[in-house]
Amino acid sequence: MRLLSLVVFLALSLHAQPEPETEILPGFRVETLASVPGFVSSVVADSKGTIYCTTTNGWIHRIEGGQNVPVVSLPTRAGGNGGLLGMALLDDDTAVVHYTTWQEGGPFVLDDVIAEVELATGALRVIKAFPGDIEFRERGVSDEHHGGNPIVAPDGSIFVGIGEYGVFAPAQDVRWNGGKIWRIDRDGNAEQFARGVRNPYDLAWDPLLGRLVFSDNGWHAGDEIHIIEAGANAGWPETYGNQPPFEGSVPPVYVFPDTVVPTGLARLSGANALLGHGYFSCGFVTRAIYFFNDLGATPVAPPVAVVSGFPQFILDVTEGPKGEVFFASAMGSNSSIHRLHVPSRGDCNGDGLTDARDILPTMREVDDSNGGARIDAQNGDYRGSWGCDANVDNVIDSADVAAVVKLVSSRRRASRS
């Protein structure tokens, strides 16, 4: 995927067509926090809830009081899939970033760089530079397919995906840096963790599964979610999507039936009980945020589109320290950072409150889908919110009526005291 070129193509193709209507599940709500100049590529939140984002033109911004504050400018520029492609936090003071270097005055990318940045001073330390053309660096490679966000695993190691520069062959050639998932330590030692990837925009480490999860931009409705261990071969370009794997390759655990162009991916910590340890995955083309309830299931159930048809393309999603959900979107040279508010326990009618008005809706939802999964509450005759699962046991049944009555009663007593 050539991301910025795709933006232009879609903008032109949609110019004469009506904008898709934004759909948000009952009880969820989007609050725009700030506008950011440039094309946003990632969003993160530190342990205090401070939000940072990156733009492809090389800037890291901090969001304060509804405003963006430019923090650091990095030595790169936007172009194609190149530029400042993403960041993660090593701690509240230090970021790790992924950006590309360019031929001087030329159109080709020289390196994919992983570096540390001190957020207070802007001091930059390159950890590892991956040359594009391993035979003659100065020749460079295409600005297509350079991956995106780095992540920091619990042991402090850094994972990043680099795409195959849009030319297929590097993905299976172990000599080349493109088409690979890399594991890097702080001293710059790099392990080729996996190969056979096309353009992996984001990754997540799953401590319960003990494996790496990543999304890959596929080919002809072949967008994928993978769960892998060290040494895995994801198959590209020999196979992709639902095609049979070849000997030694690991098939994806989920293939989107239609092209969504997966971008940001976030594993949730469980701090929000209604979301548990699920995953949010962004869809660039569909302008959507998808929720996977359990990537460890066999088979993985199709995700639920919590948001779809958003006015801007959705690039990334992250979780705050208290389970808050933030996401980044862009259209042209204008970007925005948003909070996705999640229904609260007992808020069955989705009005943002848990009160007596939720008792009857909970009864209606139980009648509609007794024993049904929380994430299916919006289906059926009554479109309840996920908050109908008032006792947070993943199903909606008669026990939730008693739970919401208890919640309402306890809040009434608290308000009187």
N, C-alpha and C positions, 0 to 999 in steps of 0.2 A: 504494500500500500504506500503510495506516495501521498502523505497526509495533506500537505498544503495544496498540492495539485488537485486532490480529491475535493478539498473545500471549494476551490474555484469551479470545478466541474459540477458539483452539486448545486452551488449557488446559481450557476447559469441554467442548469436543467430544471430547477425549481422556480425560476424567476416568474414564469407565466402561470404557475400552478398555485392553488391556495395552500397556505401554511397548514401542516398537519396539526390537528387539535391536540393539545397536551392532555394526557390522561394520567391521573395520579390515583393510586388506590385509596379507598376510604380511610380517613384518619391520618394519612401521611400529608405533609405540607412542606412546601419549599419556601424558604426565606432567603432572599438575596442579601448577602452581607456586604459586598463591595464590588466595584468595577475595577478592572485591571487593564492597562494598555498593553497591546501585544497579543500574541496567540499563546494561551496558557498550555503548559505541558504536564504539570503535576501539582498536587496539593498535599500538604502534610500538616499535622498538628503535634506540638510538643507536649510534655508532661503537664504543663500548666494550662494547656488549651490554646496557646498562641498558634495562629495559623500562618503558614508560609506557602508561597506558590512560586513556580518558575514559568518563565515565558521563553519561547524558542529563540528570541533575539538576545538571550544571554543574561537576563535579569532574574534575581531572586527578590521577591517582594514579601513584606510582612503585612498582615491585615490588622489594623488598629482602629477601633472606633468607627467602623464603616468606611475607612479609607485605606488605600494601598500605600505602603511606604517602601520605596526602593531601598534595598539593603546592599546588594552586591551585584556587580557586573562582571561576567566571566568572559574569557577570550574566545568568543565564538560568534557566529551570526546565523540567522535563520535562513533556511532554504531547503525545499523538499522535505525529506525526513531528517534533515540535519539541524544543528543548533544545540541549545540547552534542552535535553530530552527528558530530564527528570531529576528528582532528588529524594533522599531519605535522610533521616536524622540518626546520627551516631549517639548524640545526647542533645540536651537543650541548647548547647552552645556551638555544636559542630554538625555540619551537613556533609553528606557524600553526594556527589553530583556525577551525571553522565552527560558529556557534551562532545561535539565533533570539532576537529580542527580542519582548516580548509587550505587549499592551494591559494597562494597570494594572488588575489584578483581572478582566480579561476573557479570553475563550477564543481570541482571534484573534492571529495572528502579525503583527508589524509589519515586521520586517526579517530578512533573512539576512545575518549579519555575518561577514566574514573579518578576523581580527585576529592580531597577533603577541603572544606571551606570553613573558616572561622566566621560565624555570622556577625560577631561584633566588630571585627576589624577587616573582614574581606580577605584575610591571608589565605593563599591557595597553595596546597601541596598535592602534586600529582602522585597518585598511588600506582596507576598502571595506564599506559597508553597502548592501545591495540592498533597497529598499522592496518589500513585497509588492504592495500596491495603489498603482500609479503615479499614479492619478487623485486619490486621497484617502488618504494614508498612514495616518491615524488610524483609518480604517475597518478596516484589517487584512485578512488573508486566512485561509483555513482552515489548521489545523495539519497537514493531510495533505500528503504529497509535497514534502518540502523537501530531498531528496538526502541527502548524507552527507559522506564523507571529502574533505578537500582533499588535493592532492599538490603536491610541489615538483619541477619539471622540472630537468634538468641545467643550464639557463641561469638558474636562480633564479626563473623565473616560476611563479606559483601557478595551478593548475587546480582548479575546483570545479564540480560539477553541482548545479543547483537544480531540483527538480521543479515540476510545473505546478499545485501546490496542489490537485490532485484535481478540477480543473474543465476540463481538456482544452484550452480555447481559447488560453490564453497560450502554449502550446508552439509555435504557428506564427506568433504575433503578435510581430514583432521589437521592438515598443515595450515589451513586458513582460519582466521579469527571470526569471520562472518558465519552466520547460520548456527551459532553456538550459544549455550548457556554457560557462563563463567562463574566460578567461585574464586574470590580474591581475598587474601588476608591484608592486614593493614600495612605490611611490609612490601606489598606488591607482588607476592607470589600468587600465580594464577593457575587454577586447575580447570581443564576443559570438562565441565560437569556433564554436559549433554550436547549432542549434535542433531542435525536433521530438523532445524527449525527455520521458519520462513521470515517472520517479523514479530517477535515476541515483545509486546508493548509493556507488559507488567508481570510481576511474579509475587508470590507470597510463600513464606515458610509455614507449614502446618505442624505444630509441635505434637498434636494428637496423632497424626498420621506418620510423623517423623519423615516427611518427604516434602519435596518442592512442588508447588502448584504454579502453573503459568498458563496464560492465554496466548494463542498464536493466530495471527491474521492468515486465514486460509486462502484457498484458490477456488473460485466458482462455488460459493456456498459451502466452503469447507472450514469455516472458523471453528477453532478447537479450544477445549480446556484439557490440559495434561496434568497428570500427577506422576512424578518421576523420582528415581534415585540416581545416585552418581553412576555415570557410564551409560546412561540411557541414550537411545537413538529414537527420535520422534518421527523419523520416516521421510521427511521432506527432502527432495522433490520426488522420490521414488513412489511415495504414497501419501495421501492426505485425506482428511475428512473420514467418511465412512468406507473408503476403499480398504480392501484387505491389507493388513500389515505384511511387510516382507520379513523374512527370517531375521530375527535379532532386533526388530524394531518394536517400539511400545505404542500401541494405539491410544488415541485420546480417550478420556473417560466420558467426554460429552462433545458432540458436534452440533452446532446451531443449525437448524433446518434451513434457515435463510441467512443471507449475508447481513451481519450486524457490524462488522469491523470492531472487534473487542479492543478496548483501550485499558482504562484503569481496572485494577483488581485489588480487593481488600478482604483479608480474612478478619472476621470480627472476634473480639476477645471474650464475649459473653457478658460484658459489663451491662449491656442492655438485654434483659432477660427475654424479651420478645424476639430478638434477633439471634440469640445464642451464639454458636460458633459457625454461623453461616458465612456466606461470601457474597459481596456485591461485585458485579462485573458491569462495566460501562459498554454501551454500544454506540459507536460514533455515527454510523449511518442512520440507525434507528432513533438516535437521540434519546437513549434509554438507559435506565439503571435496572439491572436484573439481579434478583436474589436467588441464590442457590442455598437451599436449606441444609443439604448434607452431601458434600462431595465425596464422603467416604462410603456412600451407599452403592450397591450394585444391583441394577444399573443406577446411574445418577438421574434423578428426576428432572424434567425440564424446569428451567427457572421461571420465576414469576416476575413480570415486568412491573416494578413498583412505580416507575416513571417512564413514560414513552411519549414520543412526539414533542420533546422539549423545544423551546424556540431556538436554542443554540446547540451546537454539537457538544456532546459530553465527553470530556477527556480523562478525568480521573476522579477517584473517590477515596476517602480515608476516614478513619475513626479517631475521635478525640479520646481523652483520658477517662471520661465518664460514660463512654458509649455513644457520644454524639456522632452524627454522620455529616461529613462535609463533602461537597463535590465541586468540580471546576468545569466550566463550559466556555465555549468560544464561538464566535462567528466573525470571520474576517480578522480585523485587527483589534477587535473588542472582546474582552473576556470578562467573566464574572465568577465570583466565589459564592457558594450557597451553603446553607444548612438544610439538610433533609430531616424534618421533624418526624419522629416515629410515634405511632399511637401509644398511649400509656395503658397500663393494666386497667381493665374495666371500662375503658372508653369504647364501648361497642358501637355507638352511633357516630363516632368519628368527629365529634365537635370540639375535640381538644380538652374536654373535661371528663372527670369521672364523678357522676352524681346520680340522683334518683332517675333522671331521664334515660339512663343506660340500662335500667332493669328490664323494661319491656323489650327493647331491642335485643338484649341478650336472650330472652325467652324466645323471641322470634328466630334468632340465629340458631338456637338449639333445635327448635322445631324444623328448621330448614336443613340443617346438616348435623344431626346428632351424632357425635363421635367423629366428625370430620376434622381434618387437619387445620391448624390455626391459619396457615398460609392460603387456605382455600375459602376463608370467610367471605370474600367478595363475590364468590360464585353462588349460584342458586337464586331463589326468588328474593331473598333479602340480602343486600350487599352490606354485610357487617364489616367492621374493621378487625385487624388482628388483635386489638384490645379486647375483643369478646372472649378471648382466652384469659379470663380474669385470674385464674389460679396458675397460669403459665406452665401447663403440663403438655403443651403442643397439640392438644385436641380441644374441641369445643363440645361440651356436653352439659348435662344437668348440674354437675358440680360447679360450673362457672356461674350459674344463677345465684347459688348460695355465696360464692366468692365475691361477686359484685355487690350483693346486698351487704356483706360484711365490710367491704371497702367503703361503701357509701356511709354506713353507720359509723365506722371509726372516724371518718373525716368530719362527720357532723359533730361527734363528740369532741374532736380536736378543735373545731371552730368555736365551740361553746366555752371551752376551758381558757 
